[in-house]
């Protein structure tokens, strides 16, 4: 009788040990799923913030051209570094031609971009130093630093922010362009290209049509 009791208890302990191991596997799996969910939710929240900021930049470019009653690039004082100076004009009128300074009614955005330095600084999700530029480019596929804009087709202003995580832009792209694109990085309002670092890309976001196609484009 004692032998049977001992055998029963030993088997019960073995079964409990098996249950314990199964429970550990389940808990570990749930932890992985929960961790992935937390990471996704964090990136999704960052994408939502960035989307709002891009829309604010779009509106700023639209309002500036309306205030100046002129093309943004053509309103600048210097022909050099227009892609940089157009960002500075968001915050002050010093880069504008004198003829347009009285028409400046900014600042046109809150300072999620650092004035003067053009650093995009609103989030901690950057993968290196980021710079913001306002680039003139045709509305098409595969936008890049070799900006091409001619009299043959309308030109548009694109916001370019360097060195952002590719995963962030993949999630942001679904918010802006949806999920039907074959090559999301080369299509639609939001596009991106390689920065030279794995997993890090440069964002391009389509905004307003330029009012003057004759004002030459500037690459980086």
C-alpha positions as CSV (number, residue, x, y, z in Angstrom):
1,X,0.0,0.0,0.0
2,X,2.8,2.4,0.9
3,X,4.5,1.5,-2.4
4,X,1.3,2.4,-4.4
5,X,0.9,5.7,-2.5
6,X,4.5,6.6,-3.2
7,X,4.1,5.7,-6.9
8,X,0.9,7.8,-7.2
9,X,2.6,10.8,-5.5
10,X,5.6,10.5,-7.7
11,X,3.4,10.4,-10.9
12,X,1.4,13.3,-9.7
13,X,4.6,15.3,-9.2
14,X,5.7,14.3,-12.7
15,X,2.5,15.5,-14.1
16,X,2.7,18.8,-12.2
17,X,6.2,19.3,-13.5
18,X,5.0,18.8,-17.1
19,X,2.1,21.3,-16.5
20,X,4.6,23.7,-15.1
21,X,6.8,23.5,-18.2
22,X,3.8,24.0,-20.5
23,X,2.8,27.0,-18.5
24,X,6.2,28.5,-18.8
25,X,6.1,28.0,-22.6
26,X,2.7,29.7,-22.7
27,X,3.8,32.6,-20.6
28,X,7.0,33.1,-22.6
29,X,5.0,33.1,-25.8
30,X,2.5,35.6,-24.4
31,X,5.4,37.8,-23.3
32,X,6.8,37.8,-26.8
33,X,3.4,38.7,-28.3
34,X,2.9,41.4,-25.7
35,X,6.3,42.8,-26.3
36,X,5.8,43.0,-30.1
37,X,2.4,44.6,-29.5
38,X,4.0,47.3,-27.3
39,X,6.7,48.0,-29.9
40,X,4.1,48.3,-32.7
41,X,1.9,50.6,-30.7
42,X,4.8,52.8,-29.9
43,X,5.9,53.1,-33.6
44,X,2.2,53.5,-34.6
45,X,1.9,56.4,-32.2
46,X,5.1,58.0,-33.6
47,X,3.8,57.6,-37.1
48,X,0.6,59.4,-36.1
49,X,2.6,62.3,-34.7
50,X,4.8,62.5,-37.8
51,X,1.8,62.4,-40.0
52,X,0.3,65.4,-38.2
53,X,3.6,67.3,-38.5
54,X,3.8,66.6,-42.3
55,X,0.3,67.9,-42.8
56,X,1.3,71.0,-40.8
57,X,4.2,71.6,-43.1
58,X,2.0,71.1,-46.1
59,X,-0.4,73.7,-44.8
60,X,2.5,76.1,-44.0
61,X,3.8,75.9,-47.6
62,X,0.3,76.5,-48.9
63,X,-0.3,79.5,-46.7
64,X,3.2,81.0,-47.4
65,X,2.7,80.9,-51.2
66,X,-0.8,82.5,-50.6
67,X,0.7,85.2,-48.4
68,X,3.5,86.0,-50.9
69,X,1.2,85.5,-53.9
70,X,4.3,84.0,-55.5
71,X,6.2,80.8,-55.8
72,X,8.0,79.9,-52.6
73,X,11.5,79.4,-54.1
74,X,11.1,82.5,-56.3
75,X,10.3,84.6,-53.2
76,X,13.7,83.8,-51.5
77,X,16.5,86.3,-51.4
78,X,19.3,83.9,-52.5
79,X,19.3,81.3,-55.3
80,X,21.8,79.2,-53.4
81,X,20.6,76.6,-50.8
82,X,16.9,77.2,-51.6
83,X,16.0,73.8,-50.2
84,X,17.4,75.0,-46.8
85,X,16.3,78.6,-46.9
86,X,12.7,77.6,-47.6
87,X,12.7,75.9,-44.2
88,X,14.1,78.9,-42.5
89,X,11.3,81.1,-43.9
90,X,8.8,79.0,-41.8
91,X,10.2,80.8,-38.8
92,X,11.4,84.3,-39.9
93,X,11.6,86.5,-43.0
94,X,15.3,87.0,-43.2
95,X,15.8,84.7,-46.2
96,X,13.0,86.4,-48.1
97,X,13.5,89.0,-50.8
98,X,12.8,92.4,-49.5
99,X,9.8,92.7,-51.7
100,X,8.1,89.9,-49.8
101,X,9.1,90.5,-46.2
102,X,6.0,92.6,-45.5
103,X,3.8,89.7,-46.7
104,X,5.4,87.3,-44.2
105,X,2.9,86.4,-41.4
106,X,4.7,83.6,-39.6
107,X,5.9,81.7,-37.9
108,X,4.0,79.1,-39.9
109,X,4.6,76.0,-37.8
110,X,5.4,75.1,-34.2
111,X,9.1,74.4,-33.6
112,X,9.2,70.6,-34.1
113,X,11.9,71.6,-36.6
114,X,14.8,73.6,-35.0
115,X,15.1,77.0,-36.7
116,X,18.3,77.6,-38.4
117,X,19.7,74.1,-38.0
118,X,16.7,72.5,-39.7
119,X,16.9,69.5,-37.3
120,X,13.8,67.5,-37.1
121,X,13.5,67.0,-33.3
122,X,10.0,66.3,-32.2
123,X,10.5,62.6,-31.5
124,X,13.1,60.2,-30.2
125,X,12.7,57.7,-33.0
126,X,15.4,59.1,-35.3
127,X,18.2,56.9,-36.4
128,X,20.9,59.6,-36.5
129,X,21.0,63.3,-37.2
130,X,18.0,64.5,-39.3
131,X,17.7,67.5,-41.5
132,X,14.6,68.9,-43.0
133,X,14.5,70.4,-46.5
134,X,11.8,71.7,-48.8
135,X,12.6,70.3,-52.3
136,X,11.2,71.1,-55.7
137,X,10.4,68.0,-57.8
138,X,8.0,66.7,-60.3
139,X,5.0,64.7,-59.0
140,X,6.0,61.2,-59.9
141,X,7.6,58.0,-58.8
142,X,11.1,57.4,-57.3
143,X,11.8,60.9,-56.0
144,X,15.4,61.4,-55.0
145,X,18.2,63.9,-54.3
146,X,18.9,64.5,-57.9
147,X,15.9,66.7,-58.1
148,X,14.5,67.3,-61.6
149,X,11.9,69.8,-62.3
150,X,11.3,71.3,-65.8
151,X,8.8,73.5,-67.7
152,X,7.4,70.3,-69.3
153,X,5.5,69.3,-66.2
154,X,4.1,70.9,-63.1
155,X,6.6,71.1,-60.2
156,X,5.7,70.4,-56.6
157,X,7.2,71.0,-53.2
158,X,8.3,67.9,-51.3
159,X,9.2,67.9,-47.6
160,X,12.4,65.8,-47.2
161,X,13.5,64.5,-43.7
162,X,16.6,62.5,-43.6
163,X,17.6,59.5,-41.4
164,X,14.3,58.0,-40.2
165,X,13.6,54.3,-39.4
166,X,12.3,52.5,-42.4
167,X,9.8,50.6,-40.2
168,X,8.3,53.9,-39.1
169,X,7.7,55.0,-42.7
170,X,6.2,51.6,-43.7
171,X,3.6,52.1,-41.0
172,X,3.2,55.8,-41.9
173,X,2.7,54.9,-45.5
174,X,-0.4,52.8,-44.7
175,X,-1.9,55.9,-43.0
176,X,-1.2,58.1,-46.0
177,X,-1.2,56.0,-49.1
178,X,-3.0,52.8,-48.0
179,X,-1.9,49.2,-48.6
180,X,-2.5,48.8,-52.4
181,X,0.9,50.1,-53.6
182,X,3.3,47.5,-55.2
183,X,6.4,49.5,-54.3
184,X,5.4,51.8,-51.5
185,X,8.8,53.5,-51.3
186,X,8.5,54.7,-54.9
187,X,4.8,55.6,-55.1
188,X,2.2,58.0,-53.8
189,X,2.4,61.0,-51.6
190,X,4.9,59.5,-49.2
191,X,8.1,58.0,-50.6
192,X,11.5,57.2,-49.3
193,X,15.0,56.2,-50.4
194,X,18.1,54.7,-48.8
195,X,20.3,56.8,-46.6
196,X,23.3,54.5,-46.8
197,X,22.6,52.9,-43.4
198,X,20.6,49.6,-43.1
199,X,17.1,50.2,-41.9
200,X,17.4,54.0,-42.2
201,X,15.8,56.0,-45.0
202,X,15.1,59.5,-46.2
203,X,11.4,60.6,-46.2
204,X,9.8,62.5,-49.1
205,X,6.3,63.9,-48.6
206,X,4.3,65.6,-51.4
207,X,2.8,69.0,-50.6
208,X,1.8,72.0,-52.7
209,X,2.2,72.6,-56.4
210,X,4.9,75.2,-57.1
211,X,3.7,78.4,-58.7
212,X,6.7,78.9,-60.9
213,X,8.1,76.0,-62.9
214,X,11.0,78.2,-64.3
215,X,12.7,78.4,-60.9
216,X,15.5,75.7,-61.1
217,X,15.6,72.8,-58.7
218,X,18.3,72.1,-56.2
219,X,19.7,68.7,-55.3
220,X,21.6,67.8,-52.2
